[in-house]
Amino acid sequence: MTKNEVVQLFSALNQLGALKGVKMAYGVSRNLALLKPELESLEKASAPTDEYKKFDELRIEMVKKFAKKDDKGEPVITGNEFELEDKAGMEKAFDELKAEHKEVWDARMKQMEEYNELLKTDSSVVLYKINLSDVPADITVAQLHGISAIISEDIVSPFGK
């Protein structure tokens, strides 16, 4: 199991709070506890430096200048993004900001590249398996697919593995 799969499994396990069954609840809880240290390490590996946080604050202030404004003069945000009035101007200003803070930008890009490579490596976490017979009947296909790494089929197939 790769570290990226660990991240996905942790997320999938966190979606199972409404399922019933003591054995299932125990298995989910135990796996969350096993995965948490790995996730914390990955979060630390991808955490931005203080220098990059300052750069990002400058970037956000810059984007606000190029954003469409509402009646009150506040930037218009749709979803999680500013609606831009002058995209070309913003891109030019962003390129200038990156050039002005080249070392910080390059360090962050290198950090994220290394992090993405780290996600492809194998994890040493040993998961606690849950028997398929202990999985509640009301689990959805998507939920079961998300946690398939911890499911053990306790019915032996006559055809072998």
Disulfide bonds with the S-S distance in Angstrom:
none
